[in-house]
Amino acid sequence: MIEPSIWLSENEASEILKVDEQFLQELIEWGYLKPGSHWRSSNDPEQLPWKPKFFYYISGCKEVIGHLQINETYLDHKAA
């Protein structure tokens, strides 16, 4: 079992959270996932600044997505 308080890659987070990677990006764009609290970008100099990889704090993201699923029915069609 994966520890819920760890940071995972976008692909791994997508699988654990049962949403697609695009939806994670949309949550960032819409302001639901906050930098530092829910996601961070890689500090690998080869990836900066054009295509940084994102890492997600699973327990924080689960909380946000759970809240949205309770309050927003449109999330059902976004599930992976």
LINMONOR-V323851 format. One record per pair of residues at least 12 apart in sequence whose ideal C-beta (glycine too) atoms are under 10 Angstrom apart, sorted by the first residue. I is the first residue (numbers start at 1). J is the second residue. D is the distance in whole Angstrom. If there is no record, write none. Layout:
BEGIN
I/J/D
I/J/D
END
This chain:
BEGIN
2/15/10
2/16/6
2/58/7
3/58/8
3/59/9
4/16/9
4/57/9
4/58/5
4/59/4
4/60/9
4/61/10
4/62/7
4/63/10
5/57/7
5/58/7
5/59/5
5/60/9
6/55/9
6/56/10
6/57/8
6/58/6
6/59/9
7/39/9
7/40/7
7/54/10
7/55/4
7/56/7
7/57/6
7/58/8
7/60/10
8/54/10
8/55/6
8/56/6
8/57/8
8/58/6
8/61/9
9/21/10
9/42/9
9/53/7
9/54/8
9/55/6
9/56/8
10/22/10
10/24/6
10/25/8
10/39/9
10/53/7
10/54/5
10/55/8
10/56/7
11/24/10
11/53/10
11/54/10
12/55/9
12/56/8
12/58/9
13/38/10
13/39/9
13/54/8
13/55/8
13/56/4
13/57/9
13/58/6
13/61/7
13/62/10
14/56/9
14/80/6
15/80/8
16/56/9
16/58/6
16/61/9
16/62/8
17/56/8
17/58/7
17/61/6
17/62/6
17/64/10
17/65/6
17/66/10
17/79/10
17/80/9
18/62/10
18/65/9
18/78/10
18/79/6
18/80/6
19/61/9
19/65/7
19/68/10
19/69/10
19/75/8
19/78/6
19/79/6
19/80/6
20/78/7
20/79/8
20/80/4
21/54/9
21/80/8
22/78/8
22/80/10
23/65/9
23/75/8
23/78/5
23/79/8
23/80/8
24/38/9
24/39/8
24/54/7
24/56/7
24/61/8
24/65/9
24/78/10
25/39/10
25/54/8
26/78/8
27/39/9
27/56/10
27/61/8
27/64/7
27/65/8
27/68/8
27/75/10
27/78/10
28/54/8
28/56/10
30/68/10
32/61/9
32/64/5
32/65/8
32/67/9
32/68/7
33/54/10
33/56/8
33/57/9
33/60/8
33/61/6
33/64/6
33/65/9
34/57/10
34/60/8
34/64/9
35/54/10
36/57/9
36/60/10
37/57/7
37/60/6
37/61/10
37/64/9
38/56/7
38/57/6
38/58/9
38/59/10
38/60/5
38/61/5
38/62/10
38/63/9
38/64/7
38/65/10
39/54/5
39/55/7
39/56/5
39/57/7
39/60/9
39/61/8
40/52/9
40/53/10
40/54/7
40/55/5
40/56/8
40/57/8
41/53/7
41/54/6
41/55/7
42/54/8
42/55/7
65/78/10
65/79/10
END
